[in-house]
Amino acid sequence: MSRTRRLTTIAQMLSGRRFSSQEELADALARGGIEVTQATLSRDLRSLGVAKRSGADGTSWYELPTPAVEAFDRNRQLLDLKVFVNETRVAQNLAVVKTPPGHASAVARAIDLTGFDALMGTVAGDDTVLCILEDNVSAKRFRRHLDALSGRGPAEATTRAMARTGAAK
């Protein structure tokens, strides 16, 4: 199950009833077919901006902010871009970002949250993200921006290109 779907399920569960502990929420998720570790659940709750509220009677429960929004951690975003962006290629106003299998959705989300002004949107497959930009100049600028965020400057890109062609031997 994707992280986005898991976050959506958690938000729906928290909207429908009160959970007083992470263990109780993890058990409810497991009954729904979603196995999650305590550490992952804790990160998910933090990402959703969930807070623990206390009632006048001394009881406490987890509660979503209103409205429910994902607070994307900048460090997580940079980690997704550094670790999972393998290559970025530009064709006209499109940028194609290659990732390891199963990571395109997380990379697309991280790209969406970069706030790049000329980015119209992203579409994620399994190992490819299609980024639609306003024009070809913006697409080239986007590639440089993404390379900078992912720690893949011009020198690293040249080394990788040479390695692909066998010129770096």
Secondary structure, 3 states (H helix, E strand, C coil): CCHHHHHHHHHHHHHHCCCCCHHHHHHHHHHCCCCCCHHHHHHHHHHHCCEEEECCCCCEEEECCCCCCCCCCHHHHHHHHHHHCCEEEEECCEEEEECCCCCHHHHHHHHHCCCCCCEEEEEECCCEEEEEECCHHHHHHHHHHHHHHCCCCHHHHHHHHHHHHCCCC
